[in-house]
């Protein structure tokens, strides 16, 4: 199943199944941006795929819906994407 494959089972077509309500960047098991080398293709925060170059990586917790449901997520970005990033616009929630 693809990443958005579960959307076809959404009981409310045209609406997100669960919306991201908060991003926790300084919680337990989170770490800030650090430089790594992408040996294999990774998807950056803008949706581009990059590989065989230096990128930045961080781990955050994503809170879904109004209840207490959190999942860890690893994000990759290039240096210019980090500078130009507006998380509030990208996720549509407070960070």
VOBA-1610 file (N, C-alpha, C; in pm, whole numbers, padded with zeros to 5 digits, always signed):
BEGIN
Unk+00085-00117+00000Unk+00000+00000+00000Unk+00089+00123+00000Unk+00054+00221-00079Unk+00133+00343-00086Unk+00116+00424+00042Unk+00196+00530+00052Unk+00192+00615+00171Unk+00052+00672+00193Unk-00015+00715+00087Unk-00151+00768+00098Unk-00256+00665+00062Unk-00218+00538+00061Unk-00311+00433+00023Unk-00429+00420+00118Unk-00411+00455+00244Unk-00520+00444+00340Unk-00629+00548+00316Unk-00600+00652+00240Unk-00700+00755+00214Unk-00819+00702+00136Unk-00801+00594+00060Unk-00914+00542-00015Unk-01018+00479+00076Unk-00982+00452+00202Unk-01077+00397+00299Unk-01137+00505+00387Unk-01111+00630+00356Unk-01159+00743+00434Unk-01311+00752+00424Unk-01383+00751+00535Unk-01529+00760+00529Unk-01580+00897+00486Unk-01495+01000+00493Unk-01533+01135+00450Unk-01448+01176+00332Unk-01484+01141+00210Unk-01400+01175+00095Unk-01380+01326+00083Unk-01261+01365+00046Unk-01229+01506+00030Unk-01177+01571+00157Unk-01177+01499+00267Unk-01128+01552+00394Unk-01014+01463+00443Unk-00922+01521+00515Unk-00815+01443+00574Unk-00873+01349+00678Unk-00817+01232+00687Unk-00866+01136+00785Unk-00833+01182+00927Unk-00707+01216+00950Unk-00666+01272+01078Unk-00574+01390+01049Unk-00596+01499+01114Unk-00515+01618+01090Unk-00405+01628+01194Unk-00292+01681+01151Unk-00180+01705+01242Unk-00215+01827+01325Unk-00212+01812+01458Unk-00248+01923+01545Unk-00128+01987+01614Unk-00018+01914+01624Unk+00099+01970+01691Unk+00225+01894+01650Unk+00337+01963+01648Unk+00468+01901+01624Unk+00555+01927+01745Unk+00604+01820+01805Unk+00688+01833+01924Unk+00834+01816+01881Unk+00913+01924+01895Unk+01052+01923+01850Unk+01151+01905+01964Unk+01107+01925+02089Unk+01200+01919+02200Unk+01159+01816+02304Unk+01086+01715+02261Unk+01041+01611+02354Unk+01141+01499+02368Unk+01098+01395+02436Unk+01181+01278+02457Unk+01209+01209+02323Unk+01331+01169+02300Unk+01374+01097+02180Unk+01371+01184+02055Unk+01364+01316+02069Unk+01374+01406+01954Unk+01518+01454+01944Unk+01560+01490+01825Unk+01690+01553+01812Unk+01684+01659+01704Unk+01765+01765+01716Unk+01762+01876+01620Unk+01827+01836+01488Unk+01829+01929+01395Unk+01888+01903+01264Unk+02034+01865+01281Unk+02076+01757+01213Unk+02217+01719+01210Unk+02251+01675+01069Unk+02376+01695+01032Unk+02418+01667+00895Unk+02448+01518+00877Unk+02393+01460+00771Unk+02417+01320+00736Unk+02439+01311+00585Unk+02486+01197+00540Unk+02502+01174+00397Unk+02393+01079+00351Unk+02319+01117+00250Unk+02208+01035+00199Unk+02262+00937+00096Unk+02289+00814+00137Unk+02335+00712+00045Unk+02224+00664-00047Unk+02104+00660+00006Unk+01987+00615-00068Unk+01890+00732-00083Unk+01797+00727-00177Unk+01704+00839-00194Unk+01619+00864-00069Unk+01612+00990-00029Unk+01528+01032+00083Unk+01438+01145+00034Unk+01322+01155+00092Unk+01228+01261+00055Unk+01245+01377+00152Unk+01269+01496+00099Unk+01292+01613+00183Unk+01158+01675+00223Unk+01164+01778+00307Unk+01043+01841+00357Unk+00963+01911+00249Unk+01027+01941+00136Unk+00954+02003+00025Unk+00903+01901-00076Unk+00932+01773-00052Unk+00883+01668-00140Unk+00982+01624-00247Unk+01099+01685-00252Unk+01201+01645-00349Unk+01275+01522-00300Unk+01319+01440-00392Unk+01401+01324-00357Unk+01547+01355-00390Unk+01633+01333-00291Unk+01777+01357-00310Unk+01854+01235-00262Unk+01971+01213-00320Unk+02059+01107-00275Unk+02201+01138-00318Unk+02294+01069-00256Unk+02437+01087-00280Unk+02481+01232-00258Unk+02428+01293-00154Unk+02471+01428-00116Unk+02444+01448+00033Unk+02502+01553+00088Unk+02481+01582+00230Unk+02345+01647+00249Unk+02270+01598+00347Unk+02141+01654+00384Unk+02136+01664+00536Unk+02034+01728+00587Unk+02014+01739+00731Unk+01895+01652+00770Unk+01903+01596+00890Unk+01802+01502+00937Unk+01764+01537+01080Unk+01635+01524+01113Unk+01592+01542+01251Unk+01475+01450+01280Unk+01450+01427+01407Unk+01339+01343+01449Unk+01245+01427+01534Unk+01116+01423+01501Unk+01014+01497+01575Unk+00899+01401+01606Unk+00812+01443+01697Unk+00689+01369+01727Unk+00573+01446+01666Unk+00488+01376+01593Unk+00370+01435+01530Unk+00248+01393+01610Unk+00167+01490+01652Unk+00043+01462+01726Unk-00072+01467+01626Unk-00150+01360+01620Unk-00261+01348+01525Unk-00394+01365+01597Unk-00485+01440+01536Unk-00622+01452+01587Unk-00629+01525+01719Unk-00746+01513+01783Unk-00767+01583+01910Unk-00732+01497+02030Unk-00715+01368+02008Unk-00677+01283+02119Unk-00525+01274+02129Unk-00479+01198+02223Unk-00336+01186+02246Unk-00281+01071+02162Unk-00257+01096+02035Unk-00199+00996+01945Unk-00076+01057+01880Unk+00042+01006+01917Unk+00167+01061+01864Unk+00244+00953+01791Unk+00315+00996+01688Unk+00403+00906+01615Unk+00534+00979+01585Unk+00647+00907+01595Unk+00775+00970+01560Unk+00787+00981+01409Unk+00853+01085+01364Unk+00876+01104+01221Unk+01015+01161+01200Unk+01086+01106+01104Unk+01219+01156+01068Unk+01203+01244+00945Unk+01258+01365+00952Unk+01250+01459+00841Unk+01390+01485+00785Unk+01397+01498+00653Unk+01522+01531+00584Unk+01503+01664+00513Unk+01612+01740+00502Unk+01606+01869+00432Unk+01746+01909+00390Unk+01752+01988+00284Unk+01878+02051+00245Unk+01893+02179+00326Unk+02012+02236+00322Unk+02036+02357+00400Unk+01943+02471+00359Unk+01924+02489+00229Unk+01837+02597+00182Unk+01691+02574+00218Unk+01648+02448+00223Unk+01510+02419+00264Unk+01488+02451+00411Unk+01588+02429+00494Unk+01576+02461+00636Unk+01561+02612+00654Unk+01639+02688+00581Unk+01633+02834+00592Unk+01498+02888+00548Unk+01444+02833+00440Unk+01319+02884+00383Unk+01195+02816+00442Unk+01212+02724+00536Unk+01098+02645+00586Unk+01005+02727+00675Unk+00877+02712+00650Unk+00772+02768+00735Unk+00685+02652+00781Unk+00718+02597+00900Unk+00648+02477+00947Unk+00499+02499+00967Unk+00462+02618+01008Unk+00321+02645+01031Unk+00242+02632+00901Unk+00301+02679+00791Unk+00234+02669+00662Unk+00237+02526+00609Unk+00348+02456+00633Unk+00363+02320+00581Unk+00270+02223+00650Unk+00260+02230+00782Unk+00176+02138+00857Unk+00037+02193+00886Unk+00021+02323+00882Unk-00108+02382+00913Unk-00142+02377+01061Unk-00040+02380+01146Unk-00064+02375+01291Unk+00049+02447+01361Unk+00036+02456+01492Unk+00140+02520+01570Unk+00252+02420+01596Unk+00373+02471+01613Unk+00486+02383+01636Unk+00542+02401+01774
//
